[in-house]
């Protein structure tokens, strides 16, 4: 190993001691996220930061030597944004996992980036409060990762995405300087909104080391509707009708392939003759009445079975079917999970296109997602050990993205760009707009060491 390579490693070790890992076998688990078909390199070193001082020290050394830094949360990302680059420093935030403060009066929680989403939700619940954003990976994803991708989830149509629930961020720039963005107030228009620039930036602008998140009072009640439809188009017709008369906190869709996979895994007895299943939940004092309005809209749209309940245990059991959708499809083979958003009224066209692509490439594609806001997760099931099947999976993925763009959609609603969708960025945002993004990155990170080539 050359002196040039040893110098940053020796500096890291001298500054951070056993927080630095260089053994290749020990770094293997930190090389990639959950994106199966994206490239991952071998890092020069892994730094498991224990506090902000560790982050500052690591970034100062990386900046001095021009070493790329890939920041990693819990590794649950699906676009390769946390994949290692050859010769990089992987900066893991998993040990910075403290809930620093919960302020019931202000309804805020201040946390380190490694705090697991579900742990924050549980800590808030002890004070009778609710941390709303649930990206579907609540038990395993971190707040830092949720902020880095601006993660969404089931309740977005009514309550917004992660970025709608952050009020302040403390972060470290590439050269080791610490910045603070946002304010404790509900309203703040002092200068440019640096907080929202950091949200969704996938570790390309700065390293988030602390965040203050908004909390809400938990809903007093919830009611759930489950409806089966012969075709997905009828389910979307019901969603469009519901949007005119009610505001459910979620409306989740599963297609027939996903229904079958969930049934195989859970033996829940879902209607496998259905072309689509809608799971709708209403919350608040009028939840029962609102759920009945939603149930009627489903029946009017052609649902063959409609069931509603205000029993929380029963409602949670139904919602579990949607939560395990990806796990159920993963039992059938390797998966490539897409993340596409289209205007809600274009969902029937997108769903029809996905079915056609599955048939054309002779692949299983199970589609589920957030029908209330048009965010779908078509999941390609294939054999990763078969190069021909892997190639077909990537081709079908490409066709779905192209179709999404043709319908006026976004190439990502909540998973981010990472490595997986970088080839589509210019088609999505435009050449001039992408140049502006690059100039923003240059302002934060002049030498370009933070997650280069990702997210922009």
C-alpha positions, 0 to 999 in steps of 0.5 A: 500500500502506498504512502499516499493511501496510508497517510489518511488512514494513519491520521484517522486512526491517530485521531479516532482510535478504535472508531476506525476499521480497515479490515476488509472482512469487517467492512463488507457489511458496510459496502452497500445498501439494499439496492441489489443491482447497483455497484459497490466499491471497497472503502479505504476505511470505515469510521463508526462515529460516536459523536459530532467531534468524530464526524468533524475529525473524519471530515477534516482529514478526508478534506485535507487528502481529497478522500471521498466520504460516503455517509451511511445510516442504517443501510436500508436505502434502495437506490445505492446512495450509501454504497461504498466507492473504491478508496472512500471513507464510509462514515457510519452514523449508527452509534450516534443513536440518542434521543437527546430531548423531547419537549412536550410543550414545543412538540419537538424531539431532538435526535442524533441521526442514528436514532431508529424511526420506531424508537423515536416514535416510541419515545414520543408516545411516552409523552402522549405525542406522535412522530408521524413519518413512517416510511414502511421501514419504521423498525429498521430505518434511521432518522438521518437516512429518512432525512437524507432521502426525504423518506415518505410512507403511508401517511404522506397524502394527509401529513406530508413527508419527512421534510415536512416534520423537520424544524432544525438541523445541525450538520458538518460541512466537508471541511469540518465546519459545523452549521445550524439551519432552521429555527425553533419557531413554526414560521421562519423566512429568514434567508434561504431555506438551507434546512430543506436543501439538506433534506433529500440531498443524500449526503452530498452537501453535508453530514447531518449530526442532529435534527429537531423533528416536529411531533403531533398529538396522537389521533383519538381514533382510527377506522379502517376500510378494506376493499377488493376490486376486480381491476386496479383501474376500479380501485383508482376510481375509488381513490379519486372519488374518495379524494372529493369527499374525505381525507383519509390518512392513507390509501394503500394499494396492492395488486393481484401478484402482491396479494398472492405473495402476502397470502402465501407468507401470512395465510391471512385469507385475502381475496386472491380473485381480486385484481387489486386491494385497497386498504384505507385508514381514517383518523380523528374524531370523525374517523368512523363516519369518514371510513363509511363514506370511503367504503361507500365510494369503494362500493360505487366504484365496483368493489366486490367486497368492502369491509370497515372497522373501528376496532384498532386491533382489527385495523392493525391486522389489516394494515400488516398485510401492506407492511409485509408486501415487500418481504412477501415478494422477496420470498419469491426471489431477488427483487429490484424495487422501483419507486415511481410517482405519477399524478393520481389520475394517471395511476391507471395508465401507469399500472397498465403499463407495468402489467404490459412490461411484466408480460413483455419481459416475462417477469413477475412484477408485484405492485404496491404503494401509496395510491392516495398520493400516486407513489407506486413501488413496482417490485421486479422479482428475478433470479440474480444468479441468472445474468439474462434474467438480471438484464431483463430486470434492468430493462424492465426497470428502465421502461417503467421509468420512461413510462413514468416520465411520459405521464408527467411523473417523478422518477422517485417519490421517496427512495431518492436517486443514489446510483440507481436513478442517476442516469435518468436525472437530466430527463427528469429535471433538465440540463440547466436545472441539473447544472444549478444543483451542481453549483449548489453542491459546489457551494457546500462542498467545493472539493466534491468529496461528499458522496460524489456522483450520487443524488444530483 
